[in-house]
């Protein structure tokens, strides 16, 4: 990899050595890939097994594979890649690294990605401002047992005039793109052809990125794809249709104010190749910051029966009393309350009503009931959309508390907001459980392939026979928790007795803008909670755990089970 320098004496060699490591002005040699050095064991020590140049860091092998059969074993080895990478322009460059097992990445001798422990495939991203010129990259990896993956992608800053399109010759966005090009917009119908002679007509993928400045308002994002598509707005996964499918359209409306990076990813697996993405807005002003007072009355019963015990005004009906008294000399149980206010809608358009409550509540707008959750229940989330003319509107919020915890949170935001993803609280106050087929659960794939069982958490579970690889209409499920705050949570999956036979159930955790993948041998457990690890969550409502029936085991040979997921605050 490094240019050969012939020196005439040991002294000259020593001086050159000092100059190379001390001079800041020395130009790095041209980029020629990476020098890969393989070692026996996990510690990158001893006599190398193999030293060779590799143009990219991009390989993945199943159990029993080797990056160099005959020279490097299939387990218990490590490798170090070193090379100078040329950055052709200053800006925010992104390193994306996936490893199974351990991996870490240095950029100019700074550790920027660290996953130095045994794990199933994990992916980490690091975006860093870089000056134009050469930069030293070092990637270290060790393989324990099982499959092995080490893949590094380097993405330049989005300084293209419109969209920077990165085109890959595989459906997984892996490795270096075959080419990059400026795309004026994302609106393609390639039919059964390839986008370019450098790509196959099937099994390719594309990533488009750009920065966009959004004036304050609500924006509707619309994406159509055959096959898979997903859209990020900043750190928010706004659209997720990442599956083989015939042409399907997805929409989502978000309130935005400021400059956000946009990322659209697409893959084509077979059949027709179609992708379209647009967004429109702003259609509404920012959410109202009105400070109109809410006039509150509290009652010593659960039916709002007069007379009121007292009156308490508040800036917003937003309380979590738990089991304590709300005031007015009331007990913490068996009471009710009513809040009324005239609030100003700054512009004509759609608004979203968001409600979290334990026990019951109902919302009235200009005398009409628009949201009814008047029943005993654990903490639950509700939302509805209303159309308002600009100007004043009368709101009324009614609430009752039976026994147990007591809370209510009521907000109105401009636009069509993402609906609440709800989850039930367990008996432990720091645990949140999302059950398959319950609130916070969503699924897709082949409807005929799903099966139900009467055992499992809450006496129910779902199962399906496995797919070896991603296929059209493979089955998948997601659990969306309603997390109360940003912090670390340990994730547990419930594995019921007598159903699962897979040894490679691949759970994906989307948290704080990152994806982690954890493999679980479901067949080894029965009626127990299994930990996936501790992860940091931003609690923005768009995070999830997902599981598909793709296990890389022989087709139809095993059973995959979907049951409850538990989030425990740590």
C-alpha positions in Angstrom: 0.0 0.0 0.0 2.7 2.5 1.0 5.2 3.7 -1.6 8.6 2.0 -1.5 11.5 4.3 -0.5 15.0 3.0 -1.2 17.5 4.5 1.3 21.3 4.4 1.1 22.2 3.9 4.8 20.9 3.0 8.2 21.4 6.6 9.3 19.5 7.9 6.4 16.7 5.4 7.1 16.6 6.5 10.8 16.4 10.2 9.8 13.7 9.4 7.3 11.8 7.5 10.0 11.9 10.5 12.3 10.9 12.8 9.5 7.9 10.7 8.5 6.4 10.5 12.0 7.3 14.1 13.1 6.7 16.2 10.1 3.2 17.6 9.6 4.0 18.7 6.0 4.8 15.3 4.6 2.3 14.3 1.9 0.7 10.9 2.2 1.1 8.5 -0.7 -1.8 8.2 -3.2 -4.7 6.1 -2.1 -4.2 2.5 -3.2 -6.6 0.7 -0.9 -5.8 -0.7 2.5 -3.0 -2.9 3.8 -4.7 -5.8 5.6 -2.7 -7.7 8.2 -4.3 -10.9 9.6 -3.4 -12.4 13.0 -4.2 -15.6 14.9 -6.3 -14.8 18.0 -8.3 -11.7 18.9 -5.5 -9.4 20.0 -3.8 -8.3 16.7 -0.5 -9.7 18.0 2.1 -12.1 16.9 3.5 -13.1 13.5 1.0 -12.1 10.8 -0.8 -15.0 9.1 -1.2 -12.9 5.9 -0.4 -9.4 4.7 -2.0 -8.2 1.5 -3.6 -5.1 -0.1 -7.4 -4.9 -0.3 -9.1 -2.2 -2.4 -12.0 -1.8 0.1 -13.1 -3.1 3.5 -16.1 -5.0 2.5 -16.6 -8.7 3.2 -19.2 -10.9 4.9 -19.1 -14.7 5.3 -21.5 -17.2 6.7 -20.4 -19.7 9.4 -17.4 -21.7 8.1 -16.3 -19.0 5.7 -12.9 -17.3 5.6 -11.5 -14.1 4.0 -8.5 -16.1 2.9 -9.1 -19.9 2.9 -5.9 -21.8 3.7 -4.2 -18.8 5.3 -6.8 -17.4 7.7 -9.0 -19.6 9.9 -12.8 -19.4 10.1 -12.8 -18.5 13.8 -10.5 -16.8 16.4 -8.6 -14.3 14.2 -8.1 -10.6 13.9 -7.2 -8.1 11.2 -6.0 -4.6 10.9 -6.6 -2.4 7.8 -4.5 0.8 7.3 -4.6 3.2 4.4 -4.6 6.8 3.3 -8.0 8.0 2.0 -8.2 11.0 -0.3 -10.9 13.6 0.5 -11.5 15.6 -2.6 -13.3 18.5 -0.9 -13.8 19.8 2.6 -17.1 19.1 4.4 -19.0 16.6 6.6 -18.0 13.1 5.5 -19.7 10.1 6.9 -18.1 6.8 7.9 -20.5 3.8 8.2 -19.1 0.6 9.6 -20.8 -2.8 10.2 -19.1 -5.6 12.0 -19.7 -9.1 13.4 -17.9 -9.7 15.8 -15.9 -6.8 17.1 -14.8 -3.7 15.2 -13.4 -0.2 15.6 -12.4 2.6 13.3 -9.8 5.3 13.7 -9.7 8.5 11.5 -6.5 10.4 11.7 -5.6 8.5 14.9 -8.9 9.4 16.6 -11.1 6.5 17.6 -14.5 7.4 16.0 -16.4 4.1 16.1 -15.9 1.6 18.9 -17.7 -1.8 19.0 -14.8 -3.9 20.5 -16.8 -6.7 21.9 -18.5 -9.9 20.7 -21.8 -9.2 19.0 -24.1 -10.0 16.1 -24.0 -7.6 13.1 -24.0 -4.0 14.4 -23.8 -0.8 12.4 -22.4 2.6 13.6 -22.2 5.9 11.8 -19.8 8.8 12.3 -20.1 12.2 10.5 -17.1 14.4 10.8 -15.9 17.7 9.2 -12.8 16.9 7.1 -10.3 19.2 5.3 -9.5 18.3 1.7 -6.5 16.1 1.3 -5.3 12.7 2.6 -6.6 11.2 5.9 -5.3 8.1 7.6 -7.8 5.4 8.2 -7.4 2.4 10.5 -9.9 -0.4 11.0 -9.5 -3.2 13.4 -11.6 -6.3 13.6 -11.7 -9.7 15.4 -13.8 -12.8 14.6 -14.9 -15.0 17.5 -17.3 -17.6 16.2 -20.3 -17.8 13.8 -20.7 -15.5 10.8 -18.3 -12.7 10.1 -18.8 -9.2 8.7 -16.5 -6.2 8.2 -17.8 -3.4 6.0 -16.8 0.2 5.8 -18.5 2.8 3.6 -17.3 6.4 3.2 -19.8 8.9 2.0 -18.8 12.4 0.8 -20.7 15.6 1.9 -23.9 16.4 0.2 -22.5 19.3 -1.9 -24.2 18.3 -5.1 -26.5 20.9 -6.6 -29.6 18.8 -6.1 -29.6 15.2 -4.8 -26.4 13.3 -4.5 -27.3 9.8 -5.8 -25.1 6.9 -4.8 -25.7 3.8 -6.8 -24.7 0.3 -5.5 -24.5 -3.0 -7.4 -26.2 -4.9 -4.5 -29.6 -4.4 -2.8 -28.0 -3.7 0.6 -26.2 -0.3 0.1 -23.0 -2.1 0.9 -19.5 -1.2 0.0 -18.4 1.7 -2.2 -21.1 2.9 -4.7 -20.4 2.0 -8.3 -20.9 5.7 -9.2 -22.2 9.0 -7.8 -24.3 11.5 -9.7 -26.3 14.6 -9.3 -30.0 13.9 -9.6 -32.3 16.9 -10.1 -35.2 14.9 -8.5 -36.1 11.4 -7.4 -38.5 10.3 -10.0 -37.6 7.1 -11.9 -39.3 4.3 -13.7 -36.6 2.0 -15.0 -39.0 -0.8 -15.7 -37.0 -4.0 -16.0 -33.8 -2.2 -17.1 -30.9 -1.0 -15.0 -30.4 2.7 -14.2 -26.9 2.5 -15.8 -24.7 0.0 -17.6 -22.6 -0.2 -14.5 -25.4 -1.7 -12.5 -27.4 -5.0 -12.8 -31.1 -4.7 -13.8 -32.1 -6.4 -10.5 -30.6 -6.4 -7.0 -29.3 -2.9 -6.9 -29.8 0.0 -4.5 -29.5 3.8 -4.3 -29.0 6.3 -1.6 -29.9 10.0 -2.2 -28.9 12.7 0.2 -29.2 16.5 0.5 -29.6 19.4 2.9 -32.9 21.3 2.8 -33.9 24.5 4.6 -37.5 24.3 5.8 -39.4 27.4 6.7 -41.6 26.9 9.8 -44.6 24.8 8.9 -45.9 21.3 8.2 -44.6 19.3 5.3 -46.0 16.2 3.7 -43.5 13.6 2.4 -44.7 11.2 -0.2 -42.7 8.2 -1.4 -43.6 5.5 -4.0 -41.4 2.4 -4.6 -41.2 -1.0 -6.1 -39.5 -2.5 -4.1 -38.2 -1.0 -0.8 -37.9 2.6 0.3 -37.2 4.5 3.5 -36.9 8.2 4.2 -35.0 10.0 7.0 -35.7 13.7 7.8 -32.9 14.6 10.2 -32.8 11.7 12.7 -36.5 10.8 12.1 -37.3 7.8 10.1 -40.3 9.4 8.4 -41.2 6.7 5.9 -40.3 3.0 6.2 -41.3 0.6 3.4 -38.1 -1.4 3.4 -39.5 -4.6 2.0 -40.0 -6.3 -1.4 -43.3 -5.1 -2.8 -45.2 -4.0 -5.8 -45.4 -0.2 -6.3 -46.8 1.2 -3.1 -47.1 4.8 -1.9 -46.4 6.1 1.7 -47.0 9.5 3.2 -46.1 11.3 6.4 -46.5 14.9 7.6 -44.0 16.5 9.9 -43.7 19.9 11.4 -40.2 21.4 10.6 -38.4 24.6 11.2 -34.7 25.0 10.1 -32.2 23.1 8.0 -32.4 19.3 8.0 -30.5 16.5 6.1 -32.7 14.4 4.0 -31.8 10.8 3.1 -33.8 8.5 0.8 -32.8 4.9 0.4 -34.2 2.4 -2.2 -33.6 -1.1 -3.3 -34.7 -3.1 -6.3 -34.9 -6.9 -5.9 -36.9 -8.2 -8.9 -39.5 -7.2 -11.4 -40.2 -3.5 -12.1 -38.0 -0.8 -10.7 -39.9 2.4 -9.7 -39.1 5.1 -7.2 -40.5 8.6 -6.6 -40.1 11.0 -3.7 -41.6 14.5 -3.2 -42.5 16.8 -0.3 -44.8 19.8 -0.2 -45.3 22.6 2.3 -45.2 24.7 4.3 -48.9 24.6 4.8 -49.3 25.8 8.4 -47.6 28.1 10.8 -45.8 26.8 13.9 -47.8 25.2 16.7 -49.5 27.8 18.9 -47.6 29.1 21.9 -50.7 30.7 23.3 -50.7 31.2 27.0 -54.5 31.4 27.4 -55.4 30.1 30.9 -57.3 26.8 31.4 -59.9 27.2 34.0 -60.0 24.0 36.1 -62.6 22.5 38.5 -62.0 19.4 40.7 -64.7 17.1 42.0 -64.8 14.6 44.9 -66.3 11.9 42.6 -65.6 10.3 39.3 -68.6 11.7 37.4 -68.0 15.5 37.6 -71.0 15.8 39.8 -71.4 19.3 41.4 -70.5 21.0 43.6 -66.8 21.4 42.7 -64.4 20.9 45.6 -62.3 23.8 44.3 -61.1 25.7 41.2 -57.5 25.6 40.0 -56.3 27.4 36.8 -53.4 26.1 34.9 -51.4 27.0 31.7 -52.0 23.5 30.3 -53.8 20.3 31.4 -50.5 18.3 31.9 -50.2 16.4 35.2 -48.8 13.2 36.5 -50.0 12.8 40.1 -49.2 9.1 40.4 -51.1 8.2 43.6 -50.8 11.6 45.2 -53.5 14.2 45.8 -54.2 16.7 43.0 -54.9 19.3 45.7 -58.2 20.7 46.9 -58.0 18.4 49.9 -58.9 15.5 47.6 -57.5 12.0 48.0 -55.3 10.6 45.3 -58.2 8.3 44.1 -61.8 8.6 42.9 -61.9 12.2 41.7 -62.6 14.0 38.5 -61.7 17.3 36.8 -62.8 19.6 34.0 -60.6 22.3 32.2 -62.0 24.8 29.8 -60.2 27.4 27.7 -60.6 29.5 24.5 -57.5 29.0 22.4 -56.5 30.8 19.2 -55.8 28.8 16.0 -53.3 31.1 14.1 -54.3 29.8 10.6 -56.8 27.6 8.9 -55.7 24.0 8.5 -55.4 20.6 10.1 -54.4 20.3 13.8 -53.6 17.1 15.8 -54.9 16.5 19.3 -52.6 14.4 21.4 -53.8 12.8 24.7 -52.1 10.6 27.3 -54.3 9.5 30.1 -54.7 7.1 33.1 -57.7 6.6 33.7 -60.3 8.3 31.5 -60.6 11.5 29.5 -62.7 13.1 26.7 -62.0 16.2 24.6 -64.7 18.6 23.3 -64.1 21.2 20.6 -66.6 24.0 20.2 -69.1 21.8 22.1 -68.5 18.7 20.0 -66.9 15.5 21.3 -63.8 14.9 19.2 -61.9 12.3 21.3 -63.5 9.8 23.7 -61.3 7.8 26.1 -63.7 7.8 29.0 -62.9 4.4 30.7 -60.6 2.9 33.3 -57.3 2.0 31.8 -53.5 1.9 32.3 -51.6 4.8 30.7 -52.7 4.9 27.1 -52.1 7.3 24.2 -54.7 8.7 21.8 -54.7 11.1 18.9 -57.2 12.6 16.4 -57.0 15.2 13.7 -59.3 18.2 13.5 -59.8 21.0 10.8 -59.9 24.5 12.3 -60.6 27.9 10.8 -58.3 30.6 11.9 -59.4 32.3 15.1 -60.8 31.4 18.6 -62.1 28.0 19.5 -63.6 26.7 22.7 -61.9 23.6 24.2 -63.0 21.4 27.1 -61.0 18.5 28.7 -62.8 16.2 31.1 -60.9 13.6 33.3 -61.6 11.0 35.9 -59.3 9.0 38.2 -60.4 5.7 39.6 -57.6 3.8 41.4 -53.9 3.3 40.9 -51.8 5.8 38.9 -53.3 9.2 37.8 -52.0 11.3 34.9 -53.2 13.4 31.9 -51.3 15.1 29.2 -53.1 17.1 26.5 -51.6 19.0 23.6 -52.7 20.4 20.2 -50.1 20.8 17.5 -50.3 22.2 14.0 -50.4 19.8 11.1 -51.0 16.0 10.8 -48.6 14.7 13.4 -47.4 11.1 13.8 -49.9 9.2 15.9 -49.0 8.0 19.4 -47.2 4.7 19.5 -48.6 3.4 22.8 -47.4 0.8 25.2 -48.7 -0.6 28.5 -46.8 -0.1 31.8 -46.0 -3.2 33.7 -46.4 -3.6 37.4 -42.8 -2.3 37.8 -42.8 1.5 37.4 -39.6 1.5 35.4 -40.8 -1.2 32.9 -42.7 -0.7 29.6 -44.1 -3.7 27.8 -45.3 -3.8 24.2 -47.1 -7.0 23.3 -47.5 -8.4 19.9 -51.0 -7.6 18.6 -51.3 -4.9 21.3 -50.9 -1.2 21.2 -47.6 -0.1 19.7 -47.4 -3.3 17.5 -47.4 -3.3 13.7 -46.8 -6.1 11.2 -46.6 -6.9 7.5 -45.7 -9.5 4.9 -47.6 -12.6 3.9 -50.9 -12.7 5.8 -51.4 -16.4 5.1 -48.0 -17.1 6.6 -48.9 -15.8 10.1 -50.0 -18.2 12.8 -51.3 -17.5 16.3 -50.7 -19.5 19.5 -52.5 -19.5 22.9 -49.3 -19.6 24.9 -46.9 -16.8 25.5 -47.1 -13.5 27.3 -50.8 -12.6 28.0 -51.6 -16.1 26.6 -50.9 -15.1 23.0 -48.0 -15.1 20.5 -47.4 -15.0 16.7 -45.2 -17.4 14.7 -44.2 -18.2 11.2 -41.9 -20.5 9.3 -38.6 -18.9 8.4 -37.3 -17.5 5.1 -33.7 -18.2 4.2 -33.2 -14.8 2.7 -35.2 -11.6 2.0 -38.1 -12.7 -0.2 -41.2 -11.0 -1.5 -43.8 -10.8 1.3 -41.5 -12.0 4.0 -43.1 -11.6 7.4 -42.0 -8.9 9.9 -43.2 -7.3 13.1 -42.3 -4.1 15.0 -42.8 -3.0 18.6 -43.0 0.8 19.1 -42.6 1.8 22.8 -44.0 5.0 24.3 -40.9 5.9 26.3 -41.4 8.5 29.0 -37.9 10.1 28.7 -34.6 9.9 26.9 -32.2 7.6 28.7 -30.8 4.1 28.6 -33.1 1.1 28.5 -32.4 -2.6 28.7 -34.5 -4.5 26.1 -35.9 -8.0 26.9 -37.8 -10.3 24.5 -40.3 -12.9 25.8 -39.8 -16.4 24.3 -42.7 -18.7 25.0 -42.4 -22.4 25.5 -42.8 -25.0 22.8 -42.9 -22.8 19.7 -39.6 -21.4 18.4 -37.0 -23.6 16.7 -34.8 -20.9 15.1 -31.2 -20.4 16.3 -30.9 -17.0 14.5 -33.8 -14.7 15.2 -32.4 -11.3 14.1 -33.8 -8.4 16.2 -33.1 -4.9 14.9 -33.2 -2.1 17.4 -33.6 1.5 16.1 -32.6 3.9 18.9 -31.3 7.5 19.0 -30.7 7.5 15.2 -28.7 4.2 15.2 -29.5 0.6 14.2 -28.2 -2.4 16.2 -28.8 -6.0 15.2 -28.9 -8.8 17.9 -29.3 -12.5 17.1 -31.1 -14.7 19.5 -31.3 -18.5 19.5 -35.0 -18.6 20.3 -35.0 -22.4 20.4 -32.8 -22.3 23.5 -35.5 -20.6 25.7 -38.9 -21.4 27.1 -41.3 -19.0 29.0 -38.5 -16.5 29.8 -37.4 -13.0 29.2 -34.1 -12.8 27.2 -32.0 -9.6 27.3 -30.9 -8.0 24.0 -28.7 -5.5 25.8 -28.8 -1.9 27.0 -29.4 0.9 24.5 -29.8 4.7 24.6 -33.2 6.0 23.4 -34.1 9.6 22.5 -37.8 8.9 23.3 -39.0 10.8 20.2 -41.8 8.3 19.4 -40.2 6.9 16.2 -37.9 4.2 17.8 -38.7 0.5 17.6 -37.6 -3.1 17.8 -38.2 -5.2 14.7 -38.0 -8.9 13.9 -38.5 -10.6 10.5 -38.7 -14.3 9.5 -35.4 -14.0 7.6 -33.0 -16.2 9.5 -30.4 -17.4 6.9 -31.3 -21.0 7.8 -32.6 -23.4 5.2 -36.0 -22.2 3.9 -39.0 -23.4 6.0 -36.8 -25.4 8.4 -37.4 -23.4 11.6 -40.1 -21.4 13.4 -39.7 -17.7 14.4 -41.9 -16.3 17.3 -43.1 -12.8 17.9 -44.3 -12.0 21.5 -43.8 -9.2 24.0 -40.9 -6.8 24.3 -40.0 -5.2 27.6 -38.1 -1.9 28.1 -36.5 -1.4 31.5 -35.0 2.0 32.5 -31.3 1.7 33.4 
